[in-house]
């Protein structure tokens, strides 16, 4: 009996966490508290997606109406347009940004002058810290009908009319792709550069001895080492494929109604509907729909990546 008690006590002692882990738990505590307060507790508000919200009665006293709020997204005639724009833009963003970021990272990593490389890296990174309100002002400085740089150059070339670029639907798809890449590629480049800097130089030295060119070194050494971070980035990006960047699609085009067919996405449509209809339940339902679809897409994308390359999957 004493032997059994000793074994039980020894097992309990073994289950105790090492003392040195206590500092790690203390350091993680603020982040955990932040997540609980600002991410998990507000999830109780998802009940509004199934209610006809009455402010006087509160969230838990309002009338339940089932899935009627979700009909708002699918019953409207614009449902196909906003869904198409949201998905297609995000697919193009993923492809273009990934290609540009990896290319820039490979170019910067091959520069021998570290000071020049750091300067160029800083220049690429700066747009990431600009808000889309500032980006919208910069774009407007180029496209303004009266004082914009583009129209000023066209007048110098002999054009007499003033083109209102905020009414030209053919301009905005490539322009939005460019603005998104200009603002976001720098941040992704830094992530890839951090991985590249951790690759052992012995691989490159061996490749040089074998006569490999710079392109072959990038193809057979650098890019394979990037596959893990690329896989994680793709999975997370696919999870947000039903979400449009509100600042990019609302502020940069200046909410011009003439180009809604190519700039309107789910987020901007919900915002305008909330402003005009003041229906919080509809906007909550749309947010829940986007989150659920995004979660499912993450699971599917992770499963596909696991089949292709298990080491590049998230879980």
Secondary structure by P-SEA (a helix, b strand, c coil): caaaaaaaaaaaaaacccccaaaaaaaaaaaaaaaaaccccccccccccccccccccccccccccccccccccccccaaaaaaaaaaaaaaaaaaaaaaaaaaaaaaaaacccaaaaaaaaaaaaccccccaaaaaaaaaaaccccccaaaaaaaaacccccccccccccccaaaaaaaaaaccaaaaaaaaaaaaaaccaaaaaaaaaacccaaaaaaccccccaaaaaaaaaaaaaaacccccccccccccccccccccccccaaaaaaaaaaacccaaaaaaaaaaaaaaaaaaaaaaaaaaaaaccccccc
